[in-house]
Amino acid sequence: MKTLSPTSTVTGPQRSPCDPDAVADPSSFVPVAPTRTLLAGSLAARMARLESDDMLSTDGAADLVGTTRVTINAWIAKGRAIGLTQTRRGFKLPSWQFEPAVWEAVPQLSRALGTREGWALLTFLETPLGALDGRTPRQAIEQGHAARVVALAGVEGS
């Protein structure tokens, strides 16, 4: 088998990435119509989640914890708090993240997962995992298993 050095070049016919013959297995792609349906469903699910009763505006979160909206926005930017982007300006925040056990875990999870993006953090926390016997990471944290959840996040984030 021939190996290429970092300075090697490949010669031969070049194909455009848009060339159907350049696709190794066209059956591995989803047609456009189902993809659009999936994306529309995702948007609808996100909008419904933003309107859930457990969501706070940045002002509401600031009032809850006795700080300012500016501080809440800084926490979101640092991965200290979960802020969900909306279609309009600002963030929505799940109120339960301010419970002591979850509050302590959020920045650790952000680091372990390698993201500060609110939707990614929320999805991780609200998705049941087999490694947690079908519980969500949020449930496991609330039941005193934050270290286990952070360890699982580290595996997920790597």
Secondary structure, 3 states (H helix, E strand, C coil): CCCCCCCCCCCCCCCCCCCHHHCCCHHHCCCHHHHHHHHHHHHHHHHHHHCCCCEEEHHHHHHHHCCCHHHHHHHHHHCCCCCEECCCCCEEEEHHHHCHHHHHHHHHHHHHHCCCCHHHHHHHHHCCCHHHCCCCHHHHHHCCCHHHHHHHHHHHHC
